[in-house]
């Protein structure tokens, strides 16, 4: 049975190979370890093996891990789950990135609640790229206005877009979903150059990271390939 450290090495090599194959600069794609339901000791092993960025979906679970691992200064915490309005203060205080902003109200609260002296909170707008009823995210038509409005907020930095395409699509359709998100980001950058760096595409997971990288991903969110299959039951706090 492979170890977490071995798995990190394997996934890192996959990312490097896919990046080179796509003709992109080495280091232009970062690995976000999706660590929901994982124990702090597993994250500690991953951090000691060189993993820096960890993505959490459930706030209370994440806060418990942040406390348990507070001695590891190198960890960069990303929030990637749905956001309730009453949870924004702790997210604004404890995370470096939020990948799952889908409306202005949430972005405004994160900006207002970011503590003084902290660097701007990096935001990605979550897009419901396949218009799935069961998925969170804003629509493509809502994006231009959201980008303009969030660009005016003082304590956040709009970095780009995130999507979770339907995994049951064919490979060709999945590729087109990733390409659609990448094209959308390029159009937004042209239309709103003052909105921020807009340099981030958070897309691709364990089974499809090569396709996502070929289409422009800068963050790939990987859980199973690093930590193994998730526990079958999880109670969200």
Secondary structure by P-SEA (a helix, b strand, c coil): cccaaaaaaaaaaaaaaaaaaaccccccbbbbcccccccaaaaaaaaaacccbbbbccaaaaaaaaaaacccccbbbbbcccccccaaaaaacccccccccccaaaaaaaaaacccccccbbbbbbbccccccccccccccccaaaaaaaaaccccccccccccccccccaaaaaaaaaaaaaaaaaaaaacccccccccccccccccaaaaaaacccbbbbccccccccccccccc
